[in-house]
Amino acid sequence: MPFPDFIHHGGASGVTGSCHQLVANAQSSLLVDCGLFQGEDAATDSFQQLQVEFDLSVVQALVVTHVHIDHIGRLPYLLASGFTGPIICSQPSALLLPLVIEDALKIGFTKDSKVIEQFLARVQKQLVPLDYKQWHTLVDSNQLHMKVKLQRAGHILGSCYVEVALHYKQENTKKRVVFSGDLGAPWSPLLPAPKSPYKCDYLVLESTYGDRLHGNRQNRAKRLKVAIEKALKNQGSVLIPAFSIGRTQELLYELEGLVHNAGGLWKDLEIIVDSPLAAKFTKVYRQLKPYWDKEAQRRLRAGRHPLNFENLYTVNTHQEHEATVAYLAKTGRAAVVIAASGMCAGGRIVNYLKAMLGDEHHQVLFVGYQASGTPGRKIQKYGPSGGYVDLDGQRYSIRAGVDTITGYSAHADQKDLLNFIKRMRYWPKEIRLVHGQEEARLAIKNKIEEIYFNKQQLIKVILPK
């Protein structure tokens, strides 16, 4: 078998369940992410799909690109299967990861606090946080030297892409492998945009938005303002399904800007975060201000508090949540509600949708990717034509307004993904397109082959199954 080789245990032909194995040689391999399957990617026999049945004896480490559940949600199964190696991640991810895993355990495994504490203690023991741009050696044998380096990916706080340097000593050959993880896009609040590596031989590249371009990201705050004011004029509330980490904090940052600069209704507009998990993440985001970008640092120096402003309210207990849903549904109070989950597949947003989808005064505003098969995708698709959606086995008519702002995606679009390749000094000779639906992967495959053809360079583009 020629090395390096790649095995994909999820997140290859779908957009969730990311789990990629770099086989450096017969004795040593590296696992990049170990995520949960969601939406149509989730098999009918979901328990079987979650099992970790590949050989862990040769896995030297798990590298976590970021802490979204579709990248780390199978971690409990990995550890239960006997993985005792290091869990490598960035310094910010080391603070965020235990929060995500604790929540995942409570939802999918147990509410026994003692069991959860024991598991988190084990995770903490295996965590190896690295600074960005720091090489870390994993293997140094007679045959192989393997080291990894994390670089900012700009997707969420702590996200990284992974550079792996391989030195095959007996052949005296060197190979450089890059796993993109989820790449962010330019103009994201709080985070600097990713910078491409200097060189790469093998690239494992995400392709979530490989077939499309985002709207003008610089003007997205204006579009957010217009969408919210539309609902306010209808005397209703705006419901924003958002992931607890990343999207929620970006929205708060831009909403603070709108409240700060606008007058009228905005001055008294309640911004409600109804997610204890999102509140915990936001608190950690505030602790990690040194990792914010330059624009966010300027706001801080001006005495502003982008993630902790006066109009911001947090709903914690379930009783407070039920009271808030009932109050907004009954009164139509002007408010913006940010609640998980981002694809409406569970979480507190579902109760808001049940109570308010049937009222034309309200507005559902999507700011993130909605995977096929999720309630969010169905609301997005059928809502504008007055359709319906099934939530928890019951049918709900959609009379509320439905809008989407694509510029808020935390993923790079087709142009950004191509730029990630083009801005390398030495382009890869092999690219494996993962984390995308078939049409997205085919679209960017064609674009990649086109730019290589124009540069008169050879490229092998693989679409793993």
FENQUI-V868941 format. One record per pair of residues at least 12 apart in sequence whose ideal C-beta (glycine too) atoms are under 10 Angstrom apart, sorted by the first residue. I is the first residue (numbers start at 1). J is the second residue. Records with the same first field share a line. If there is no record, write none. Layout:
I = J + J
This chain:
1 = 23 + 25 + 26
3 = 22 + 23 + 24 + 25 + 26 + 28 + 29 + 143 + 144 + 166 + 168 + 171 + 173 + 175
4 = 22 + 23 + 24 + 25 + 29 + 30 + 146 + 164 + 166 + 168 + 175 + 177 + 201 + 202 + 430
5 = 21 + 22 + 23 + 24 + 25 + 26 + 29 + 202
6 = 20 + 21 + 22 + 23 + 29 + 32 + 177 + 179 + 202 + 204 + 430 + 432 + 434 + 462 + 464
7 = 19 + 20 + 21 + 22 + 23 + 29 + 31 + 54 + 464
8 = 20 + 21 + 204 + 432 + 434 + 435 + 464 + 465
9 = 21 + 31 + 33 + 34 + 35 + 52 + 53 + 54 + 74
10 = 33 + 34 + 35 + 36 + 37 + 41 + 49 + 50 + 70 + 71 + 74 + 434 + 435
11 = 32 + 33 + 34 + 35 + 37 + 41 + 70 + 71 + 204 + 206 + 434 + 435 + 436 + 464
12 = 204 + 432 + 433 + 434 + 435 + 436 + 441 + 462 + 463 + 464 + 465
13 = 41 + 433 + 434 + 435 + 436 + 437 + 438 + 441 + 463 + 464 + 465
14 = 37 + 38 + 39 + 40 + 41 + 42 + 70 + 371 + 372 + 434 + 435 + 436 + 437 + 438
15 = 37 + 38 + 39 + 40 + 41 + 70 + 182 + 206 + 207 + 208 + 209 + 369 + 371 + 372 + 411 + 434 + 435 + 436 + 437 + 440
16 = 35 + 36 + 37 + 38 + 39 + 40 + 41 + 42 + 68 + 69 + 70 + 71 + 73 + 343 + 371 + 374 + 435
17 = 33 + 34 + 35 + 36 + 37 + 38 + 41 + 42 + 43 + 49 + 50 + 70 + 71 + 73 + 74 + 435
18 = 32 + 33 + 34 + 35 + 36 + 37 + 65 + 66 + 68 + 70 + 71 + 72 + 73 + 74 + 179 + 181 + 182 + 204 + 206 + 434 + 435
19 = 31 + 32 + 33 + 34 + 35 + 36 + 37 + 52 + 54 + 62 + 70 + 71 + 72 + 73 + 74 + 78 + 434
20 = 32 + 33 + 34 + 63 + 65 + 162 + 179 + 181 + 204 + 432 + 434 + 435 + 464
21 = 34 + 54 + 55 + 58 + 59
22 = 59 + 60 + 63 + 146 + 148 + 162 + 164 + 166 + 177 + 179 + 202 + 204
23 = 58 + 59
24 = 58 + 60 + 138 + 139 + 143 + 144 + 145 + 146 + 164 + 166 + 168 + 175 + 177
25 = 58 + 139 + 141 + 143 + 144 + 146 + 166 + 168
26 = 58 + 143 + 144
27 = 57 + 58 + 60 + 139 + 141 + 143 + 144
28 = 58 + 59 + 60 + 61 + 138 + 139 + 141 + 143 + 144 + 146 + 166
29 = 54 + 55 + 56 + 57 + 58 + 59 + 60 + 61 + 139 + 146
30 = 58 + 59 + 60 + 61 + 62 + 63 + 85 + 88 + 138 + 139 + 146 + 148 + 162 + 164 + 166 + 177 + 179
31 = 52 + 54 + 56 + 59 + 60 + 61 + 62 + 63 + 64 + 78 + 83 + 85 + 87 + 88
32 = 61 + 62 + 63 + 64 + 65 + 71 + 88 + 148 + 161 + 162 + 164 + 177 + 179 + 180 + 181 + 204
33 = 62 + 63 + 64 + 65 + 66 + 68 + 70 + 71 + 72 + 73 + 74 + 75 + 162 + 179 + 181 + 182 + 435
34 = 52 + 62 + 63 + 64 + 71 + 72 + 73 + 74 + 75 + 76 + 77 + 78 + 79 + 83 + 87
35 = 64 + 65 + 68 + 69 + 70 + 71 + 72 + 73 + 74 + 75 + 435
36 = 49 + 50 + 68 + 69 + 70 + 71 + 72 + 73 + 74 + 75 + 76 + 77 + 104 + 108
37 = 49 + 50 + 70 + 73 + 74
38 = 69 + 70 + 73 + 341 + 343 + 345 + 346 + 371 + 373 + 374
39 = 70 + 343 + 345 + 370 + 371 + 372 + 373 + 374 + 375 + 376 + 377
40 = 371 + 372 + 373 + 374 + 377 + 437
41 = 70 + 371 + 372 + 373 + 437
42 = 345 + 371 + 373
46 = 108
47 = 77
49 = 74
50 = 73 + 74 + 76 + 77 + 78 + 108
51 = 74 + 77 + 80 + 81
52 = 74 + 75 + 76 + 77 + 78 + 79 + 80 + 81 + 82 + 83
53 = 77 + 81
54 = 81
56 = 78 + 81 + 82 + 83 + 84 + 85
57 = 82 + 83
59 = 78 + 83 + 84 + 85
60 = 85 + 86 + 88 + 138 + 139 + 146 + 148
61 = 83 + 85 + 86 + 87 + 88 + 126 + 128 + 136 + 138 + 139 + 146 + 148
62 = 75 + 78 + 79 + 83 + 85 + 86 + 87 + 88 + 89 + 126 + 128
63 = 86 + 87 + 88 + 89 + 128 + 130 + 136 + 138 + 148 + 150 + 160 + 162 + 164 + 179 + 181
64 = 87 + 88 + 89 + 90 + 93 + 94 + 96 + 97 + 127 + 150 + 158 + 159 + 160 + 162 + 181
65 = 89 + 90 + 93 + 150 + 153 + 155 + 158 + 159 + 160 + 161 + 162 + 179 + 180 + 181 + 182 + 183 + 206
66 = 89 + 90 + 92 + 93 + 96 + 97 + 100 + 153 + 155 + 156 + 157 + 158 + 159 + 160 + 161 + 181 + 182 + 184 + 245 + 246 + 410
67 = 89 + 90 + 92 + 93 + 94 + 95 + 96 + 97 + 98 + 99 + 100 + 101 + 156 + 157 + 158 + 159 + 245 + 246 + 281
68 = 96 + 100 + 155 + 156 + 159 + 181 + 182 + 243 + 244 + 245 + 246 + 342 + 410
69 = 100 + 101 + 103 + 104 + 107 + 108 + 243 + 244 + 245 + 341 + 342
70 = 182 + 243 + 371 + 435
71 = 100 + 155 + 159 + 181 + 182 + 435
72 = 87 + 89 + 93 + 96 + 97 + 100 + 101 + 104 + 123
73 = 100 + 101 + 104 + 107 + 108
74 = 104
75 = 87 + 97 + 100 + 101 + 104 + 105 + 119 + 123 + 126
76 = 101 + 104 + 105 + 108 + 109 + 110 + 119 + 123
77 = 108 + 109
79 = 101 + 119 + 122 + 123 + 126
80 = 109 + 119
83 = 126
84 = 122 + 125 + 126
85 = 126 + 128 + 138
86 = 125 + 126 + 127 + 128 + 136 + 138
87 = 123 + 124 + 125 + 126 + 127 + 128 + 129
88 = 126 + 127 + 128 + 129 + 130 + 136 + 138 + 148 + 150 + 160 + 162
89 = 127 + 128 + 129 + 130 + 150 + 158 + 159 + 160
90 = 129 + 130 + 131 + 132 + 134 + 150 + 151 + 152 + 153 + 157 + 158 + 159 + 160 + 291
91 = 129 + 130 + 131 + 132 + 150 + 158 + 288 + 290 + 291
92 = 129 + 132 + 156 + 157 + 158 + 159 + 160 + 284 + 285 + 287 + 288 + 290 + 291
93 = 127 + 129 + 130 + 150 + 156 + 157 + 158 + 159 + 160
94 = 123 + 124 + 127 + 128 + 129 + 130 + 158
95 = 127 + 129 + 157 + 158 + 281 + 284 + 285 + 287 + 288
96 = 156 + 157 + 158 + 245 + 246 + 280 + 281 + 284 + 285 + 288
97 = 120 + 123 + 124 + 127 + 129 + 158
98 = 119 + 120 + 121 + 123 + 124 + 127
99 = 120 + 244 + 245 + 277 + 280 + 281 + 283 + 284
100 = 244 + 245 + 277 + 280 + 281
101 = 116 + 119 + 120 + 123
102 = 116 + 117 + 119 + 120 + 123 + 277 + 280
103 = 116 + 244 + 275 + 276 + 277 + 280 + 340
105 = 119 + 120
106 = 277
107 = 346 + 347
129 = 150 + 158
130 = 148 + 149 + 150 + 160
131 = 149 + 150
132 = 149 + 150 + 151 + 152 + 153 + 158 + 160 + 291
133 = 149 + 150 + 151 + 152 + 163
134 = 147 + 148 + 149 + 150
135 = 147 + 148 + 149 + 150 + 163 + 165
136 = 148 + 149 + 150
137 = 165
138 = 164
139 = 166 + 167
140 = 167 + 169
141 = 169
142 = 169 + 170
143 = 167 + 168 + 169 + 170 + 171
144 = 166 + 167 + 168 + 169 + 170
145 = 165 + 166 + 167 + 168 + 169 + 174
146 = 164 + 165 + 166 + 167 + 168 + 175 + 177
147 = 163 + 164 + 165 + 166 + 167
148 = 160 + 162 + 163 + 164 + 165 + 177 + 179
149 = 161 + 162 + 163 + 164 + 165 + 178 + 197
150 = 162 + 163 + 181
151 = 163 + 178 + 181 + 194 + 195 + 196 + 197
152 = 184 + 191 + 192 + 193 + 194 + 195 + 291 + 293
153 = 179 + 180 + 181 + 182 + 183 + 184 + 191 + 193 + 194 + 195 + 206 + 410 + 412 + 420
154 = 182 + 183 + 184 + 185 + 186 + 188 + 190 + 191 + 192 + 193 + 194 + 195 + 293 + 410 + 412 + 416
155 = 180 + 181 + 182 + 183 + 184 + 185 + 188 + 191 + 194 + 206 + 246 + 410 + 411 + 412
156 = 182 + 184 + 188 + 190 + 191 + 243 + 245 + 246 + 247 + 249 + 250 + 281 + 285 + 410
157 = 190 + 191 + 245 + 246 + 249 + 250 + 281 + 284 + 285 + 288 + 291 + 292
158 = 191 + 245 + 246 + 284 + 285 + 288 + 291
159 = 181 + 182 + 183 + 184 + 191 + 194 + 246 + 410
160 = 179 + 180 + 181 + 182 + 194
161 = 178 + 179 + 180 + 181 + 182 + 183 + 194 + 195 + 196 + 197 + 203 + 204 + 205 + 206 + 420
162 = 177 + 178 + 179 + 180 + 181 + 197 + 204
163 = 176 + 177 + 178 + 179 + 197 + 198 + 199 + 200
164 = 176 + 177 + 178 + 179 + 200 + 202 + 204
165 = 177
166 = 201 + 202
174 = 201
175 = 200 + 201 + 202 + 429
176 = 197 + 198 + 199 + 200 + 201 + 202 + 203 + 426 + 428
177 = 200 + 201 + 202 + 203 + 204 + 428 + 430
178 = 196 + 197 + 199 + 200 + 201 + 202 + 203 + 204 + 205 + 420 + 424 + 428 + 431
179 = 202 + 203 + 204 + 205 + 206 + 432 + 434
180 = 194 + 197 + 203 + 204 + 205 + 206 + 207 + 412 + 417 + 420 + 421 + 431 + 434 + 435
181 = 194 + 204 + 205 + 206 + 435
182 = 206 + 208 + 246 + 410 + 411 + 412 + 435
183 = 196 + 205 + 206 + 208 + 209 + 410 + 411 + 412 + 413 + 416 + 417 + 419 + 420 + 435
184 = 246 + 409 + 410 + 411 + 412 + 416
185 = 209 + 214 + 217 + 407 + 408 + 409 + 410 + 411 + 412 + 413 + 415 + 416 + 417
186 = 214 + 217 + 218 + 412 + 413 + 415 + 416 + 419
187 = 214 + 216 + 217 + 218 + 219 + 220 + 221 + 295 + 407
188 = 217 + 246 + 250 + 253 + 293 + 408 + 409 + 410
189 = 220 + 221 + 249 + 250 + 251 + 252 + 253 + 254 + 256 + 257 + 292 + 293 + 295 + 296 + 299 + 306 + 408
190 = 246 + 249 + 250 + 252 + 253 + 254 + 285 + 288 + 289 + 291 + 292 + 293 + 295 + 296 + 297 + 299 + 306 + 307
191 = 246 + 249 + 250 + 291 + 292 + 293 + 296 + 410
192 = 291 + 292 + 293 + 294 + 295 + 296
193 = 293 + 412 + 416 + 419
194 = 412 + 416 + 419 + 420 + 423
195 = 420 + 423
196 = 419 + 420 + 421 + 422 + 423 + 424 + 425 + 427
197 = 420 + 423 + 424 + 425 + 426 + 428
198 = 423 + 424 + 425 + 426
199 = 424 + 425 + 426 + 427 + 428
200 = 420 + 421 + 424 + 425 + 426 + 427 + 428 + 429 + 430 + 431
201 = 426 + 427 + 428 + 429 + 430
202 = 428 + 429 + 430 + 431 + 432 + 460 + 462
203 = 420 + 421 + 424 + 427 + 428 + 429 + 430 + 431 + 432 + 433 + 448 + 459 + 461
204 = 428 + 430 + 431 + 432 + 433 + 434 + 435 + 462 + 464
205 = 412 + 417 + 418 + 420 + 421 + 428 + 431 + 432 + 433 + 434 + 435 + 436 + 441 + 444 + 448 + 461
206 = 411 + 412 + 417 + 420 + 433 + 434 + 435 + 436 + 440 + 441 + 444
207 = 411 + 412 + 414 + 417 + 431 + 432 + 433 + 434 + 435 + 436 + 437 + 438 + 440 + 441 + 442 + 443 + 444 + 445 + 448 + 463
208 = 369 + 371 + 409 + 410 + 411 + 412 + 413 + 417 + 434 + 435 + 436 + 437 + 440 + 441 + 444
209 = 369 + 406 + 409 + 411 + 412 + 413 + 414 + 415 + 416 + 417 + 436 + 440 + 443 + 444
210 = 411 + 412 + 413 + 414 + 417 + 418 + 433 + 435 + 436 + 437 + 439 + 440 + 441 + 442 + 443 + 444 + 445 + 446 + 447 + 448
211 = 413 + 414 + 436 + 437 + 438 + 439 + 440 + 441 + 442 + 443 + 444 + 446 + 447
212 = 406 + 409 + 413 + 414 + 415 + 439 + 440 + 443 + 444
213 = 406 + 407 + 413 + 414 + 415 + 416
214 = 405 + 406 + 407 + 408 + 409 + 411 + 412 + 413 + 414 + 415 + 416
215 = 404 + 405 + 406 + 407 + 408 + 409 + 413
216 = 406 + 407
217 = 405 + 406 + 407 + 408 + 409 + 413 + 416
218 = 407
219 = 407
220 = 250 + 254 + 367 + 405 + 406 + 407 + 408 + 409
221 = 253 + 254 + 255 + 257 + 258 + 261 + 405 + 407 + 408
222 = 258
223 = 365 + 403 + 405 + 406 + 407 + 408
224 = 238 + 240 + 251 + 254 + 255 + 257 + 258 + 336 + 365 + 367 + 403 + 405 + 407 + 408
225 = 254 + 255 + 257 + 258 + 261 + 262 + 266
226 = 403 + 405
227 = 240 + 336 + 363 + 365 + 367 + 401 + 403 + 404 + 405
228 = 240 + 255 + 258 + 265 + 266 + 269 + 271 + 334 + 335 + 336 + 363 + 365 + 403
229 = 258 + 262 + 264 + 265 + 266 + 269 + 334
230 = 363 + 365 + 401 + 403
231 = 332 + 334 + 335 + 336 + 361 + 362 + 363 + 364 + 365 + 400 + 401 + 403
232 = 264 + 265 + 266 + 269 + 334 + 335 + 336 + 363
233 = 265 + 334 + 361
234 = 332 + 334 + 359 + 360 + 361 + 362 + 363 + 400 + 401
235 = 331 + 332 + 333 + 334 + 361 + 362
236 = 328 + 329 + 331 + 332 + 333 + 334 + 335 + 356 + 359 + 360 + 361 + 362 + 363 + 400 + 401
237 = 270 + 272 + 324 + 327 + 328 + 329 + 331 + 332 + 333 + 334 + 335 + 336 + 337 + 352 + 356 + 359 + 361 + 362 + 363 + 364 + 400
238 = 269 + 271 + 272 + 334 + 335 + 336 + 337 + 338 + 362 + 363 + 364 + 365 + 400 + 401 + 403
239 = 274 + 328 + 335 + 336 + 337 + 338 + 339 + 344 + 349 + 352 + 353 + 355 + 356 + 357 + 362 + 363 + 364 + 365 + 366 + 400 + 402
240 = 255 + 271 + 272 + 273 + 336 + 337 + 338 + 339 + 342 + 349 + 352 + 363 + 364 + 365 + 366 + 367 + 368 + 405 + 408
241 = 337 + 338 + 339 + 340 + 341 + 342 + 343 + 344 + 345 + 347 + 348 + 349 + 350 + 352 + 353 + 364 + 365 + 366 + 367 + 368 + 370 + 374 + 375 + 376 + 379 + 380
242 = 273 + 275 + 278 + 337 + 338 + 339 + 340 + 341 + 342 + 347 + 349 + 365 + 366 + 367 + 368 + 408
243 = 275 + 277 + 278 + 281 + 340 + 341 + 342 + 343 + 347 + 367 + 368 + 369 + 410
244 = 273 + 275 + 276 + 277 + 278 + 279 + 280 + 281 + 282 + 338 + 339 + 340 + 341 + 342 + 347
245 = 275 + 277 + 278 + 280 + 281 + 282 + 284 + 285 + 340 + 342 + 410
246 = 278 + 281 + 285 + 342 + 368 + 410
247 = 278 + 338 + 340 + 342 + 367 + 368 + 369 + 408 + 409 + 410
248 = 273 + 275 + 277 + 278 + 279 + 281 + 282 + 285 + 307 + 338 + 339 + 340 + 342 + 367
249 = 273 + 278 + 281 + 282 + 284 + 285 + 286 + 306 + 307 + 338
250 = 285 + 367 + 368 + 408 + 410
251 = 271 + 273 + 336 + 338 + 365 + 367 + 368 + 408
252 = 271 + 273 + 278 + 282 + 285 + 306 + 307 + 308 + 309 + 312 + 338
253 = 285 + 292 + 295 + 296 + 299 + 306 + 307 + 309
254 = 306 + 367 + 408
255 = 269 + 271 + 306 + 309 + 311 + 312 + 336 + 338
256 = 271 + 299 + 304 + 305 + 306 + 307 + 308 + 309 + 310 + 311 + 312
257 = 299 + 304 + 306 + 309
258 = 271 + 311 + 336
259 = 271 + 309 + 310 + 311 + 312
260 = 299 + 302 + 304 + 306 + 309 + 310 + 311
265 = 334
266 = 311 + 334
267 = 310 + 311
268 = 311 + 334
269 = 311 + 333 + 334 + 335 + 336
270 = 311 + 312 + 313 + 324 + 328 + 333 + 334 + 335 + 336 + 337
271 = 309 + 310 + 311 + 312 + 313 + 314 + 335 + 336 + 337 + 338
272 = 311 + 312 + 313 + 314 + 315 + 324 + 328 + 333 + 335 + 336 + 337 + 338 + 339 + 352
273 = 307 + 312 + 313 + 314 + 315 + 316 + 336 + 337 + 338 + 339 + 340
274 = 313 + 314 + 315 + 316 + 320 + 321 + 324 + 325 + 337 + 338 + 339 + 340 + 347 + 348 + 349 + 351 + 352
275 = 314 + 315 + 316 + 321 + 337 + 338 + 339 + 340 + 341 + 347 + 348 + 349
276 = 314 + 315 + 316 + 317 + 318 + 320 + 321 + 340 + 348
277 = 340 + 347 + 348
278 = 314 + 315 + 338 + 339 + 340 + 347 + 348
279 = 312 + 314 + 315 + 316
281 = 307
282 = 307 + 308 + 312 + 314
283 = 307 + 308 + 314
285 = 306 + 307 + 308
286 = 305 + 306 + 307 + 308
289 = 306 + 307
292 = 306 + 307
311 = 335 + 336
312 = 338
313 = 335 + 337
315 = 337 + 339 + 348
318 = 348 + 351
321 = 339 + 348 + 351 + 352
322 = 348 + 351 + 355
324 = 337 + 339 + 348 + 351 + 352
325 = 337 + 339 + 348 + 351 + 352 + 353 + 354 + 355 + 356
326 = 351 + 355
328 = 352 + 355 + 356 + 362
329 = 351 + 352 + 354 + 355 + 356 + 358 + 359 + 362
330 = 355
332 = 356 + 359 + 361 + 362
336 = 363 + 365
337 = 349 + 352 + 356 + 362 + 365
338 = 365 + 367
339 = 351 + 352 + 353
341 = 374 + 375 + 376
342 = 366 + 367 + 368 + 369 + 370 + 371 + 374 + 376 + 410
343 = 366 + 368 + 369 + 370 + 371 + 373 + 374 + 375 + 376 + 377 + 379 + 380
344 = 364 + 366 + 370 + 374 + 375 + 376 + 377 + 378 + 379 + 380 + 389 + 391
345 = 370 + 371 + 373 + 374 + 375 + 376 + 377 + 391
346 = 374 + 375 + 391 + 392
349 = 364 + 375 + 376 + 391
350 = 375 + 391 + 392 + 396
351 = 391 + 392
352 = 364
353 = 375 + 376 + 379 + 389 + 391 + 396 + 398 + 400
354 = 389 + 391 + 392 + 394 + 396
355 = 396
356 = 396 + 399 + 400
357 = 379 + 383 + 388 + 389 + 391 + 396 + 397 + 398 + 399 + 400 + 402
358 = 388 + 396 + 397 + 398 + 399 + 400
359 = 399 + 400
360 = 386 + 398 + 399 + 400 + 401
361 = 399 + 400 + 401
362 = 399 + 400 + 401
363 = 400 + 401 + 402 + 403
364 = 376 + 379 + 380 + 383 + 398 + 400 + 401 + 402 + 403 + 404
365 = 401 + 402 + 403 + 404 + 405 + 408
366 = 379 + 380 + 383 + 402 + 403 + 404 + 405 + 406 + 408
367 = 403 + 404 + 405 + 406 + 407 + 408 + 409 + 410
368 = 404 + 405 + 406 + 408 + 409 + 410 + 411
369 = 406 + 408 + 409 + 410 + 411
370 = 404
371 = 437
372 = 437
375 = 389 + 390 + 391 + 392 + 396
376 = 389
377 = 389
378 = 390 + 391 + 398
379 = 391 + 396 + 398 + 400 + 402
380 = 402 + 403 + 404
381 = 402
382 = 398 + 402
383 = 397 + 398 + 399 + 400 + 401 + 402 + 403 + 404
384 = 398 + 401 + 402 + 403 + 404
385 = 398 + 402
386 = 398 + 399 + 402
387 = 402
411 = 435 + 436
413 = 444
414 = 440 + 443 + 444 + 447
415 = 447
417 = 433 + 436 + 440 + 444 + 447 + 448
418 = 444 + 447 + 448 + 450 + 451
421 = 444 + 447 + 448 + 451 + 452 + 459
422 = 448 + 451 + 455
427 = 448 + 451 + 452 + 455 + 457 + 458 + 459
428 = 448 + 452 + 457 + 459 + 460 + 461
429 = 452 + 457 + 458 + 459 + 460
430 = 458 + 459 + 460 + 461 + 462
431 = 444 + 445 + 448 + 449 + 452 + 459 + 460 + 461 + 462 + 463
432 = 460 + 461 + 462 + 463 + 464
433 = 445 + 448 + 461 + 462 + 463 + 464
434 = 462 + 463 + 464
436 = 463
438 = 463
441 = 461 + 462 + 463 + 464
442 = 461 + 463
444 = 461
445 = 459 + 461 + 462 + 463
446 = 461
447 = 461
448 = 461
449 = 461
